[in-house]
Amino acid sequence: MWTLIRKDLRLLRSSLLFYAVVGAAIVTFFGPTEEGAAFATTWTFVLPYFLIARLCYQEELNGGLSLLCSLPVGPAAIVWSKFLGGLLLVVYSDILINGMIGLARVMNWWPAAGGAPPVFALAFALTLLLVLSGLFLLAFFAWDYRRAGYVLLLPFLGFLPLAFPSSLRPILRWLVEKAAASQGTSPALLMVVAALASYLALGFLSVWVFSRRDVG
């Protein structure tokens, strides 16, 4: 299984370097703005999500699943190589966001006392990332990349509040600001632990459905 993970990460070497450069560019261009921290928080969500999707796209494009199923490799090893590889990409994203914050503080754009993405916002982004990535991988192993691609559209549901009546928008804005202002780490930690448990549960479910799938 670790051989499969190393193979996937080697395929993404150039992409990982490119996105690190993009992360530095984000700080350079948006660090001095009020939205700089929001861009950094969004980056932690977008980066691993689309890297996982790209990895699965290349796997299907090259007939990787069919090849792996013809080798003495069990369905569990194939599935968990993607799920654990996804977690390593999340760790890479975390290292990158901390590097972005450090760079911004060195340039005195996000002061140490404030301005950096709040803990709750980062925890919320990580929660969405884990749940949506798990759902994407589940759809990929249950069907194919084309159907799993619909999961990539789920983040656009975040625009639904724009369709709500104007009378409800102040309430939604108050809820978001109340959540974002949370200073305690306990709610954020609980959220991440629950998301990680969901991610692992989706991994076990993916093993079950993939072991029953006829990969041609």
Secondary structure, DSSP 8 states (H G I E B T S, - for coil): -HHHHHHHHHHTHHHHHHHHHHHHHHHHHHTTSTTHHHHHHHHHHHHHHHHHHHHHHHHHHTTHHHHHHTTT--HHHHHHHHHHHHHHHHHHHHHHHHHHHHHHHHTTSS-TTTTS--HHHHHHHHHHHHHHHHHHHHHHHHS-HHHHGGGGGGGGGGGGGGGS-TTTHHHHHHHHHHHHT---HHHHHHHHHHHHHHHHHHHHHHHHHHHT----
